[in-house]
Amino acid sequence: MNKCKKCNVEMESGYTIVNDNIHGGLKIARQQKGFDNLKNKIYVEICPECGKMELFISK
């Protein structure tokens, strides 16, 4: 896990960006089983203190 550059605390991982079919947009959600090994998936880490997010992809 990475540390927030602003708060210097460990960022929370285990989030991803998914389609929000109800509202027609995107949302950040906790990863579910079966999504761990997908290629080109966007992963999100969130700082629990300030809410800063960092995005990265798997290759």
N, C-alpha and C positions, 0 to 999 in steps of 0.2 A: 504494500500500500504506500501511497505517496503522502506527504505532509502538505498541508495548506501553506502556501507561501506567505499569506497574510497573518494567520493565527498560530502557525507552527504546531498544529494538532493533526493527528492522523485522520485522513479523509475516509468516509464510509464508502465501501465498494458494494458490488452486487446489484447495481442498477443498470438499466438499458433503456433505449428509446424505442417505443412501440407505436403503432398506429392506434389512434383513438377513433374507432369506427362510429361511435355514437355522435361525437362532436365534429368529426371530419378533420382532425388535426393530429398532432403528435403529443405524446405524454411520456414522462419518465416514470418507470415502474420497476419494482423489484424483479430480478430475474427469476424465472421458473425453471423447473427441471426440464431437461431436453434442449435447452437453449445454449448450454455451456460450450458446445463444440461447433457452433455455426461460424462460417467464414464471413468476413466483412461486416460483422455486427458492431454497432456502436455501443461502447461501454461508457458508463458514467460513474464518476466518483464525486461525492458531495461532502463539503466541509460541514460538520455538525454545529460549528460555532457561527460562521458568517453566511453559510449557504452557497458559497462559491462552488461552481461545478467545473470539472475537467472532463473532456470527452476524448476517447481514443478508440481505435478499431483493432480488431484481430486480423491477422493475415494468414 
